Amino acid sequence: MLLILTLLLIAIASYIFYSLYLRPLQERKYYLKTLRNLGYRVKELPFKVMGAPVYDYLQKNQLEQHDAMYGVKVDCQGYDIIMSNLLNSTHILLINLKLAQQMFSTDRFMLFPKYKFMTNLI
C-alpha cells in the first residue's frame, strides 16, 4: 500500500514538474529558435515558473520612470518581438509596428512566407 502511494505521489509530482516547468520551457525554446531563424530580433525576458515577467517589467518601469512603456521604448528599440511567459504558456508581444501591420492586414499577410508562421502562432 505504501509503495503504491509513493509511486502515485512520484507520478503526480513528475506530471506537475513537466506541465509547469519543462513543457513551457521547451515550447519557449522552440518559438525562440524558430523566430530567430526567420530573421526576427527577439528580446527574451527571464523565464519564471507560473509568473508574468513582461508585466513585472512594465510595473518596474512604471515605478521607476513613471511610464510603463519606457523600457519598451528605450531598451527594446532594436527588437521586433518580446518573448516571455504568462503563467505556463509562452507570451509573444509584437513591438515592431510594421510586423504587426503586416501580420493583421487581411489583404497582405499571406504574401509574406515568414509572416505566415506568426499568424499560425496567434
C-alpha positions, -999 to 999 in steps of 0.1 A, spaced: 0 0 0 28 24 9 47 15 -23 16 23 -44 11 56 -26 47 65 -31 46 57 -68 14 77 -72 29 107 -55 60 105 -77 39 103 -108 18 133 -97 50 153 -89 65 144 -122 34 155 -141 33 188 -123 70 194 -129 66 186 -166 35 206 -171 45 237 -151 83 239 -160 96 215 -187 69 219 -213 66 257 -212 104 259 -213 106 236 -243 78 255 -261 96 288 -255 129 275 -268 112 262 -299 94 295 -306 126 314 -299 147 293 -323 120 294 -350 116 332 -348 153 339 -348 158 316 -378 131 336 -396 152 367 -391 133 384 -362 151 401 -335 137 387 -302 142 401 -267 139 373 -243 127 381 -208 137 357 -180 115 326 -175 96 325 -143 75 294 -133 38 305 -131 48 341 -134 44 370 -158 78 386 -164 65 411 -190 40 426 -166 67 427 -139 89 445 -164 61 471 -172 54 475 -135 91 481 -127 93 508 -154 61 524 -141 75 527 -106 110 539 -116 103 560 -147 66 568 -143 60 554 -177 51 517 -181 62 516 -217 96 533 -211 115 501 -212 98 491 -244 106 524 -260 142 526 -249 156 491 -241 137 472 -268 142 497 -296 161 473 -319 138 443 -314 108 430 -332 93 408 -306 94 405 -268 92 369 -256 83 359 -221 59 335 -203 25 341 -189 18 315 -162 26 283 -180 23 294 -217 46 314 -240 37 350 -244 48 368 -276 45 405 -277 49 422 -310 66 456 -307 75 463 -343 47 483 -359 54 471 -394 54 435 -383 21 439 -365 5 457 -395 16 431 -420 5 403 -397 -30 416 -391 -36 431 -426 -60 407 -442 -51 415 -478 -13 411 -474 -4 386 -447 -4 355 -470 20 371 -494 49 370 -469 60 335 -461 79 344 -429 48 361 -415 27 331 -422 44 313 -393 35 342 -370 -2 341 -379 -2 304 -370 12 312 -336 -17 335 -328 
